[in-house]
Amino acid sequence: MRKTLVLLIASVVVLGLVSPAEAAKKSGKKSFSVSLSPKPTGTQKKYNDTSLDLSSRHAPVNTRTTIRGKVRGGKVKGKKVAIYVTNMNTQARKRTFLGSAKIGKGGYFTKRFAPSKGHAGRYKIQIVKKAGSGRRAKTKTFYIRVYEWVSLSRFYDAAASTPGLARADKEPVGSRTNERWSVSYALPGASTAVFNPAGYGCVRFNLKLGVSTASRVDAAAYTVAQPGRLLMAGTKTRGGGFDEPSRATSERIDPNLPLTVSNVGDPGSRLILGLPKMACLRPYKVAPAPR
């Protein structure tokens, strides 16, 4: 899995505008027009619209973007546009004033957009240019998807998991420092950890699987699955590093089904599940909207 979710790629987009001629027919006054150049473009394969990643390790490149636009029509230099944002995946759907942006030479304006961690969601962005100088007001709307990698410890289902499973943070599966993780679970043979992220719009998952150096046997077999679908299966040896899903495997999850990780090996084996997480679209620091 690539550790970051999104790369921002500059591209030019002109959003569907009402032409001056059409506006003139309706009101006798020319309308302002607004375009965005560039827009933040994500690499989420399931979506063609824009996206950001609040948990990118390449922050701030992927955790924020700059809205750049242009206002045409009349003398606009020195005027302002107002920008509003609404997280459509929150229960409240509160429209928030992001701020105003002064229009400069050539009609251009810029405004930084940087959502807070814990506030993933599909954001509606509205750029508003008030009426003036004989021209009508104009509002332009577009959307940005904001994802965040969420630790599956938040979704751990103790009741559905094998009784007695315990956290084993930083327990090593090898001698290298990158073979131990800050959030880990120890799975003895014939045990299963269950995580239930339903309702959070998760589109990818990641985890590490390796045999603990404290295991009583040298190997452990594992499966990673959801009801009706096997996502991963394999065998690891003690000191043999760790496995993690490919991107194609990562994107096969159903966001509404629980994820199970099982040690199906010898009862004396000790499998370490490290850094289980999912890239989710719904926020967790405020109430998410009902599914």
C-alpha positions in Angstrom: 0.0 0.0 0.0 1.2 3.4 -0.8 1.4 5.2 2.5 -0.3 8.3 1.2 -3.8 8.4 -0.1 -3.6 11.3 -2.5 -1.3 13.3 -4.8 -2.5 16.7 -5.9 -2.1 17.2 -9.6 -2.6 20.6 -11.2 -5.2 20.7 -13.9 -7.5 23.3 -15.3 -11.3 23.0 -15.1 -13.9 25.5 -16.2 -17.2 24.8 -14.4 -20.5 25.0 -16.2 -21.3 28.7 -16.4 -24.3 30.8 -17.4 -23.1 32.7 -20.5 -23.4 36.5 -20.4 -25.9 36.3 -23.3 -28.2 33.9 -21.3 -27.9 36.1 -18.2 -28.7 39.2 -20.2 -31.9 37.5 -21.6 -33.1 36.8 -18.0 -32.2 40.1 -16.3 -30.7 42.5 -18.8 -27.5 42.4 -16.8 -24.3 40.5 -17.5 -23.4 37.8 -14.9 -20.0 37.4 -13.2 -18.4 34.1 -14.1 -16.2 31.9 -11.9 -13.7 29.2 -12.9 -11.2 27.2 -10.8 -7.7 26.7 -12.0 -6.2 24.4 -10.9 -8.4 22.1 -8.8 -7.1 19.4 -6.4 -7.2 16.1 -8.2 -7.0 12.9 -6.2 -6.0 9.4 -7.2 -8.9 7.6 -5.6 -9.7 5.1 -8.4 -13.3 4.8 -7.4 -14.0 8.5 -7.9 -13.3 11.0 -10.6 -13.9 14.1 -8.5 -11.4 15.9 -6.2 -10.0 14.5 -3.0 -7.6 15.2 -0.1 -6.1 13.1 2.6 -6.0 14.4 6.2 -3.6 11.7 7.3 -1.1 11.9 4.4 2.5 11.5 5.6 3.4 14.0 2.9 1.5 16.8 4.7 0.8 19.5 4.1 0.8 18.7 0.4 -2.2 16.4 0.5 -4.0 17.7 3.6 -4.8 21.1 2.2 -5.2 22.8 -1.1 -5.5 26.4 -2.5 -8.7 27.3 -4.2 -7.7 29.5 -7.1 -10.4 31.2 -9.2 -11.1 34.0 -11.6 -13.9 36.4 -11.8 -14.7 38.0 -15.1 -17.1 40.8 -16.0 -16.6 44.5 -15.3 -14.2 46.2 -12.9 -13.7 43.5 -10.3 -10.1 44.3 -9.0 -10.3 45.1 -5.3 -13.7 43.4 -4.8 -14.1 40.2 -2.8 -15.7 36.8 -3.1 -17.1 35.0 -0.1 -16.3 31.3 0.3 -18.5 28.9 2.3 -18.0 25.2 3.0 -20.4 22.5 4.1 -19.4 19.0 5.2 -22.2 17.0 3.6 -21.3 13.8 5.6 -22.0 15.4 9.0 -25.4 15.1 10.6 -25.6 18.9 11.1 -24.5 19.9 7.5 -23.6 23.3 8.9 -22.7 25.9 6.3 -19.5 27.6 7.5 -17.9 30.8 6.3 -14.4 29.9 5.2 -13.5 33.5 4.6 -13.3 36.1 1.9 -10.8 36.4 -0.9 -9.8 39.7 -2.5 -9.8 39.8 -6.2 -6.5 41.0 -7.6 -5.1 41.9 -11.0 -6.7 40.0 -13.9 -9.7 39.0 -11.7 -7.8 36.2 -9.8 -8.4 35.2 -6.2 -7.0 32.5 -3.9 -8.0 30.9 -0.6 -6.5 28.0 1.3 -8.7 25.1 2.2 -7.4 22.9 5.1 -10.0 20.7 6.9 -9.1 19.6 10.4 -8.2 16.0 11.3 -11.2 14.0 12.4 -13.4 16.0 10.0 -13.3 13.9 6.8 -16.3 14.1 4.5 -17.6 15.3 1.1 -17.4 19.1 1.3 -19.5 21.4 -0.7 -17.6 24.6 -1.6 -19.5 27.7 -2.6 -17.9 30.8 -4.1 -20.2 33.8 -3.9 -19.7 37.1 -5.8 -22.2 39.7 -4.7 -24.1 41.8 -7.3 -22.6 45.1 -8.2 -21.6 47.5 -11.0 -24.8 46.6 -12.9 -24.1 42.8 -12.8 -25.9 40.0 -11.1 -24.6 38.0 -8.2 -23.0 34.7 -9.0 -22.6 31.5 -6.9 -20.4 28.7 -8.1 -20.5 25.3 -6.3 -18.1 22.3 -6.5 -17.2 19.4 -4.2 -14.0 18.0 -2.6 -13.9 14.6 -1.0 -11.7 14.6 2.1 -10.5 11.2 3.4 -8.7 10.2 6.5 -6.9 7.0 7.5 -8.6 5.9 10.7 -7.1 3.3 13.1 -9.3 0.2 13.3 -8.8 0.3 17.0 -11.7 2.7 16.9 -13.8 0.0 15.3 -12.6 -3.0 17.2 -15.5 -5.3 18.1 -14.5 -7.1 21.3 -17.8 -9.0 21.5 -17.3 -10.6 18.0 -13.6 -11.2 18.5 -12.0 -14.2 20.2 -12.1 -13.6 23.9 -8.9 -12.5 25.6 -7.3 -10.9 22.6 -4.9 -8.2 23.7 -3.1 -5.2 22.4 0.6 -5.9 21.8 1.9 -2.4 20.8 5.5 -2.3 19.6 6.0 -6.1 19.9 8.6 -7.0 17.3 8.3 -9.4 14.4 11.9 -8.9 13.4 15.0 -7.0 14.5 14.4 -3.9 12.4 12.6 -0.9 14.0 10.1 -0.8 11.1 8.9 -4.3 12.1 7.1 -3.2 15.2 4.2 -0.9 15.3 2.6 1.6 17.7 -0.9 -0.1 17.4 -0.7 -3.9 17.4 -2.8 -6.9 18.4 -1.4 -10.3 19.3 -3.4 -13.2 17.7 -2.5 -16.7 19.0 -3.4 -19.7 16.9 -7.2 -20.2 16.2 -8.1 -16.6 17.1 -9.8 -13.8 15.2 -9.9 -10.0 15.6 -13.0 -8.3 14.2 -13.4 -4.7 13.2 -16.7 -3.1 12.2 -16.3 0.2 10.3 -19.9 0.3 8.9 -21.2 3.8 8.5 -17.9 5.5 7.9 -17.7 5.2 4.1 -14.3 3.5 4.1 -12.8 2.7 0.7 -9.4 1.2 1.5 -7.7 -0.8 4.3 -4.1 -1.5 5.4 -2.5 -3.6 8.0 0.8 -5.5 8.7 1.0 -9.2 9.5 4.1 -11.0 10.9 5.1 -13.7 13.4 6.1 -12.3 16.8 9.7 -13.0 17.9 8.1 -14.4 21.1 6.1 -17.0 19.2 6.6 -20.6 20.4 6.6 -21.9 16.8 8.3 -20.7 13.7 5.3 -20.0 11.4 1.8 -18.8 11.4 -0.9 -18.9 8.7 -3.4 -16.1 8.4 -6.5 -14.9 6.6 -8.0 -11.5 6.1 -11.7 -11.6 5.1 -15.1 -10.1 5.0 -18.3 -12.2 5.0 -18.4 -14.0 1.7 -15.0 -12.7 0.5 -11.4 -13.7 1.2 -9.1 -10.7 0.8 -5.7 -12.1 1.9 -4.2 -15.4 3.0 -0.7 -16.5 3.6 1.9 -17.9 5.9 4.7 -15.9 7.7 7.8 -17.2 9.5 9.4 -15.9 12.6 11.9 -13.2 11.6 10.5 -13.3 8.1 9.2 -9.7 8.0 5.5 -8.9 7.3 2.8 -8.9 4.7 0.5 -6.1 3.8 -2.2 -5.7 1.1 -1.6 -4.5 -2.4 -3.6 -1.5 -3.5 -5.9 -3.7 -5.6 -6.6 -5.9 -2.6 -7.0 -2.8 -0.4 -9.8 -1.4 -2.6 -11.8 -4.6 -2.6 -13.4 -4.0 0.7 -17.1 -3.5 1.2 -17.5 -0.5 3.6 -20.5 -1.9 5.3 -19.1 -5.3 6.2 -16.9 -6.2 9.2 -13.3 -7.0 8.6 -11.8 -10.2 10.2 -8.2 -11.0 10.7 -7.5 -14.6 11.8 -4.5 -16.7 12.9 -5.4 -20.1 11.4 -2.0 -21.6 12.3 -0.5 -23.7 15.1 -2.0 -23.0 18.6 1.5 -22.2 19.8 2.0 -19.5 17.2 1.7 -15.8 17.9 0.7 -13.5 14.9 1.1 -9.8 15.2 -1.5 -7.6 13.5 0.1 -4.1 13.2 -1.4 -0.7 12.3 -4.8 -1.9 11.1 -6.5 1.1 9.5 -9.0 2.2 6.8 -9.3 5.3 4.6 -12.7 6.7 5.4 -14.9 9.5 4.1 -17.1 10.1 7.2 -15.9 12.2 10.1 -15.3 10.9 13.6 -14.9 14.1 15.7 -18.5 15.2 14.9 -21.6 13.1 14.3 -21.6 11.6 10.9 -24.7 11.8 8.7 -27.0 8.8 8.8 -26.2 6.3 6.1 
